[in-house]
Every structure is written in structure tokens, then in C-alpha cells.
Amino acid sequence: MAQEVTCQYCGDIAEFVDSSYVYGKSYGMMYLCRPCNAYVGVHKGSDKPLGCLANAELREWKKRAHAMFDPIWKSRKMSRGAAYQWLAQQMGKTPSETHIGMFSVSECKRVIECCSGYK
């Protein structure tokens, strides 16, 4: 039984569907709001969303945020956990609140700003 995930754009309950609906190939299950074309994947083998439903605009900003943030920890200068702790501090959030999958457009833009100054 899937969780009840509400679309933050229209207020409807998202459907729990196979990702082949969006990608044409199955990568597992996801939540989808068809009217808003907003979706989010789930943790492997569960019905737990990886973040919040994202429409096309938010998906683009999340990609941009990851493109700036991921090289910080992938460079092995710090662990992924340490990188998220650093980002949390930069954004004035707790580590548990700091996950790009949960961020809004404005928060993704803030990630980009923070990471632009990282050396």
C-alpha cells in the first residue's frame, strides 16, 4: 500500500505508478501527479518518496543544484555526509532539513550560490 502523497501544486493525491510511464523504461516506482506533470521517485524497495513532487521547473533547478553540489563530495575532498553538513551550515538549516530532493526552487538557487563560493 503506497503512502498518500499530496501534490503541492494542485492539492490532488499523487498516483503510485511505475516509472516507465515517465521514462519509457522502468527504474522502479514513483509518485506522479498527472495534471501537473510533477513526480518523485521512491527509495528502492519502498514506497518512501525521495523528496517532494517536482514539476518541470523544480526538476531543472534540482539538476542545477546537484551539478554544483555533487562535485564537492565526489572530488573526495570531503565525504557526502560532511558535504551536506557544510551545506546545512551555509544555508542555516539542520542537516536533517538539508536534502536537495526536498528543496524548493529558491532553496535550489541558494545551493548554487553557496557552492559557487566553495573552494
Secondary structure, 3 states (H helix, E strand, C coil): CCCCCECCCCCCECEEEECHHHHCCCCCEEEEECCCCEEEEECCCCCCECCCCECHHHHHHHHHHHHHHHHHHHCCCCCHHHHHHHHHHHHCCCHHHCCHHHCCHHHHHHHHHHHHCCC
